[in-house]
Amino acid sequence: MNVYVTSLFDMPHYVRTLGPSHLISVIQPELQPSTPAEITVENHLRIQIHDISEPTDGSIHPGEAHIRTLIEYLHDWQMDAPLLVHCYAGISRSTAAALIAHVIKKGDPEGAANALRKAAPHARPNTLMVALADDLLGLDGRLIKAKQSMVEGVSSEDQGLVELSVA
């Protein structure tokens, strides 16, 4: 099954066209979208954080509780239908969540980073989300190192729907 990554603005289109069973919105509270009619409320995870990797006044940085909730949600996803993840632009928070999903479902942080880089050259996974997941999953720095090995890719203008196979 696949994990798809997109932006906030393209999310409604891909909910309709891809038919995901689960949706993850990794975006600040003021931009959280309503749950689309095609997704049950129970299958819509909302992680309300800003796109920052360290505490900043007036912003919500990713914390252990956020990533623990994400990990539990991903463990519960049965992969019987696609998972759609979005943040604002589909570059940082959502690609971090997709990277974490790949590691949870397939293992192999290095393989996950390589698959993400191939699928999304524009990806720049949120550093703090990755570090927290590395710790919570007991990966001893392997996910952090794999993320760091991802060479900066093309500009953000080249982004689009990202498809990452986890089956």
LUMBALO-556646 format. One record per atom (N, C-alpha, C, O): residue in one letter; x, y, z. Coordinates in pm, whole numbers, plus 50000, padded with zeros to 5 digits. Layout:
<mimis>
AXYZ/...
</mimis>
This chain:
<mimis>
M500854988250000/M500005000050000/M500895012450000/M502085011550030/N500325023749967/N501105035849951/N500735046850048/N499595048050094/V501745054850078/V501575067350151/V501755078350048/V502715078249972/Y500825087650046/Y500905098949954/Y501095111650036/Y500555113050146/V501885120749981/V502155133550047/V501745144749952/V502015144249832/T501075154650008/T500655165949927/T500575178550013/T500895178450132/S500155189349950/S499995202050020/S498565203450074/S497675195750037/L498375213150160/L497045216150213/L496055219050099/L494915214450101/F496505226550001/F495605231149895/F495205219849800/F494105220049746/D496095210149779/D495785199049690/D495145187249762/D494665177949697/M495135187349895/M494615176249972/M493175172349934/M492925160449915/P492225181649922/P490855177449889/P490765169849756/P490025160149744/H491525174349657/H491535167549527/H492025153249541/H491425144049486/Y493115151249616/Y493675137849628/Y492855128849720/Y492905116649706/V492115134549812/V491185126349891/V490145120449796/V489805108649807/R489645128649704/R488625123949609/R489195114049508/R488535104149475/T490385116549458/T490905108349348/T491655095749392/T491665085849320/L492285096049510/L493065084549556/L492275075149647/L492615063449660/G491235080249710/G490425072049800/G491155066949923/G491035055249957/P491925075549991/P492625070850111/P491635067450222/P490555073350232/S492025057850306/S491205054550423/S491565063350541/S490755065650630/H492815068450541/H493345076250652/H493975089150601/H494535089650492/L493855099450684/L494395112650651/L495135118050771/L494645117250884/I496325123450747/I497085130050852/I497295144550811/I497865147250705/S496845153750895/S497055168050875/S498105172650975/S497835173451095/V499305175650926/V500415180051011/V500615194850984/V501445198850902/I499825203051054/I499785217251021/I499335225051144/I498665219751232/Q499705237651149/Q499375245951264/Q497855247151283/Q497095245851188/P497435249451409/P496005249351442/P495155258351353/P494055254451314/E495625270151322/E494815279651247/E494585275451101/E493715281151034/L495345265651052/L495165261050914/L494605246850905/L494485241450795/Q494275240751019/Q493735227251018/Q492445226750935/Q491515234450962/P492385217850837/P491175216950754/P490095208550823/P490365200950916/S488895210050775/S487815201250818/S488085187350765/S488785185650665/T487535177450831/T487665163750782/T486825162350655/T485625165050657/P487455158050545/P486675156150422/P485585145650442/P485745136450522/A484495146850369/A483365137650382/A483765123150352/A483155113850403/E484805121350270/E485235107950230/E486045100750339/E486305088750327/I486435107850443/I487265102350551/I486445102650681/I485795112650711/T486475091750757/T485795092050886/T486615100450983/T487845101050973/V485955106751077/V486625115251174/V487685107351251/V488745112651284/E487385094651281/E488335086151354/E489615083451275/E490655080651333/N489535084351144/N490695081651059/N491425094251015/N492285093650927/H491085105551074/H491745118251043/H492565122551165/H492015127351264/L493875120751155/L494765124951263/L495185139351239/L495615142951130/R495045147551343/R495455161651337/R496635163651431/R496515161951552/I497765167151374/I498945170451452/I499145185451435/I499535190151329/Q498865192651542/Q498855207251534/Q500195213051575/Q500435216051692/I501075214551476/I502415220051498/I502775229451384/I502245228451273/H503665238551414/H504215247451312/H505435240851249/H505975231151302/D505855246051136/D506995240351065/D508285246251119/D508935254551056/I508645241651239/I509885246051304/I510565233951364/I509925223851393/S511855235051382/S512615223851439/S513195227051576/S513925218951633/E512865238551629/E513255241951766/E512235251851821/E511585259051744/P512085252251952/P511075261152011/P511245275651966/P512355281051962/T510125281751932/T510075295651889/T508855302051955/T507775296051955/D509025314052011/D507895320752075/D506715321951979/D506875325751863/G505545318652029/G504325319951951/G504055308451856/G503065308651782/S504905298451855/S504725287051766/S504735273951846/S505275273251956/I504125263851788/I504085250651850/I505095241851778/I504935238751660/H506135237851850/H507145229251789/H506755214551809/H506035211251903/P507235205851719/P506955191551738/P507485186851873/P508625189851909/G506675179451945/G507075174152074/G506915159152078/G506335153151987/E507415153152184/E507355138652198/E505915133552191/E505665123152129/A504985140552253/A503585136152252/A503025136052110/A502275126952075/H503365145952029/H502905146351890/H503395134251813/H502635127751741/I504675131151828/I505265120251750/I504825106751804/I504655097251727/R504635105651934/R504115093251990/R502705090551933/R502395079251897/T501875100851925/T500535099451868/T500615095351721/T499865086651677/L501525101451647/L501725097851506/L502135083151493/L501585075951410/I503075078851573/I503565065051568/I502425055251600/I502275045151531/E501655058051702/E500535049251738/E499515048551624/E499015037751592/Y499225059951563/Y498285060551451/Y498805052251334/Y498045044851271/L500095053551304/L500675046051192/L500705031051221/L500515023051129/H500935027251345/H500875013051381/H499455007551360/H499284996051321/D498455015851386/D497055011551371/D496585011151226/D495635003951195/W497225018851136/W496835018950995/W497105005150937/W498235000350936/Q496054998750887/Q496154984850839/Q496644983650695/Q496814972450647/M496864994450627/M497364994750489/M496394988050390/M496814982950287/D495104988250422/D494114982650331/D493664992950227/D493004989350129/A494025005350247/A493775016250152/A494895026450175/A495555026250279/P495085035350079/P496185044950093/P496035054050214/P494955056050269/L497165059450254/L497265069650358/L497685082550288/L498625082550209/L496995093450317/L497345106450261/L497805115450375/L497135116750477/V498955121650356/V499535130650456/V499725144250392/V500175145250278/H499385154750464/H499645168150412/H500125177250524/H499845175150641/C500855187250483/C501175198650569/C500795210850486/C499845210250408/Y501495221750499/Y501135233450421/Y501595232050276/Y500795233850183/A502865228650256/A503425228050121/A503765213950075/A504065212049957/G503745204150164/G504115190650126/G505605188450117/G506075180250038/I506365195850196/I507825195350187/I508495190550316/I509405182350310/S508065195450431/S508795193050555/S508065183950653/S508475172650675/R506985188750712/R506285180950814/R505675168250756/R505785157550815/S505035169450641/S504385157650582/S505385147550531/S505145135450538/T506525152150478/T507535142450432/T508195135650551/T508615124150541/A508315142650664/A508815136250786/A507845125350830/A508275114350865/A506545128250827/A505545118250865/A505595106350770/A505465094950815/A505765108650640/A505855097750543/A507105089450567/A507065077150557/L508205095850598/L509445088750630/L509235079750752/L509665068250752/I508595084950853/I508315077350974/I507375065650942/I507575054650993/A506375068050859/A505445057350819/A506195046150749/A505965034350776/H507095049750660/H507865039750585/H508705031350680/H508785019050666/V509335037750777/V510165030550874/V509305021250959/V509695009850985/I508155025751002/I507285017551085/I506785005351008/I506744994351063/K506405007150884/K505814996250807/K506834987150740/K506554975350717/K508024992350709/K509004984250637/K510334982750710/K511164974450672/G510554990750816/G511854990650881/G512864997850792/G512475004750698/D514124996250820/D515195001150733/D515165016450711/D514715021050606/P515635024150808/P515665038750792/P516405043450668/P515985052950602/E517515036750635/E518285040850519/E517485038750390/E517475047350302/G516825027450381/G515975024650265/G514815034450256/G514425038550147/A514265038150372/A513165047650376/A513615061250324/A512915067650245/A514785065750367/A515315078750322/A515595078450172/A515325088150102/N516155067450124/N516435066249981/N515145066249899/N515065072749795/A514125059049947/A512845058549877/A512195072349874/A511635076449772/L512265079549986/L511685092949991/L512425102449898/L511795110249827/R513745101949898/R514515110749811/R514195107949664/R514085117249584/K514045095249629/K513715091649491/K512305096549454/K512095101949346/A511355094649545/A509965098549519/A509755113549526/A508885118949459/A510565120449608/A510365134749633/A511695141949648/A512145144449760/P512345145249536/P513635152149546/P513545165349623/P514555170149675/H512355171249631/H512165183949701/H511985182249852/H511955192149926/A511875169849899/A511585167250041/A512695172350132/A513885170750104/R512275178550240/R513175183050345/R512505179750479/R512005188650547/P512505166850517/P511785162650638/P512175170750761/P513355173550785/N511175174350838/N511375182150959/N512345175051053/N512105163751095/T513425181651084/T514515175851162/T514085171451301/T514465160651346/L513305179451369/L512885175951505/L511915164151504/L512015155451591/M510995163751410/M510095152351400/M510885139351380/M510585129151442/V511885139951293/V512705128151265/V513485124051389/V513565112151421/A514075133651458/A514865130551578/A513995124351687/A514395114751752/L512815129851707/L511905124451808/L511475110251772/L511425101551859/A511155107951645/A510755094551603/A511915084751618/A511705073351660/D513115089051585/D514295080451600/D514395075751745/D514635063951771/D514225085051838/D514315081751980/D513175072452023/D513405062352088/L511945075951986/L510785068152030/L510755054151969/L510225044852029/L511325052751850/L511355039651784/L512605031551820/L512775020251774/G513485037651902/G514685030651945/G515655027751831/G516255016951826/L515815037051740/L516645034851622/L518105039151640/L518905038151547/D518445043951757/D519845047151791/D520525056151689/D521695054151656/G519815066151641/G520405075851549/G520365072051403/G520765079951317/R519885060051372/R519875055551231/R518935063751144/R519265066551029/L517775067651197/L516845075751118/L517385089851099/L517255095650992/I517995095251204/I518605108651193/I519695108451088/I519755117151001/K520555098451094/K521655097450997/K521115095650855/K521625101750761/A520095087450840/A519505085250708/A518915098150653/A519085101250535/K518235105650738/K517665118550695/K518775128150656/K518655135250556/Q519855128450732/Q520975137350702/Q521655133650572/Q522245142250506/S521585120950534/S522225116550410/S521445120750286/S521955119750174/M520225125250306/M519425129750192/M519985143050142/M519865153350209/V520585142850028/V521175154849969/V520045164349933/V518995159949883/E520245177149956/E519235186949918/E518915185449771/E519815184549687/G517645185049740/G517195182549604/G516805195049529/G517385205749548/V515835193549446/V515385204249359/V514595214549439/V514275212449556/S514295225449375/S513565236249443/S512145231949475/S511615222449417/S511545239049569/S510185235649612/S509165237849501/S508055232649509/E509505245349397/E508565247249287/E508325234349211/E507325233149140/D509225224649222/D509115212049149/D508315201549224/D508305189949184/Q507665205249331/Q506925195549411/Q505635191449342/Q505165198149251/G505085180749386/G503815175749338/G503405164749433/G503925163749544/L502455156449390/L502045145249471/L503215135649485/L503875132349387/V503465131149607/V504535121649634/V503905108349668/V502985107549750/E504395097649604/E503895084149630/E505035075949686/E506085074449622/L504845070649805/L505875062749873/L505265049149906/L504335048349987/S505785038549846/S505265025249869/S505765019650001/S506965019950029/V504845014550083/V505225008650211/V504764994050219/V504874987750324/A504244988850110/A503764974950111/A504864965450071/A504634953350066/
</mimis>
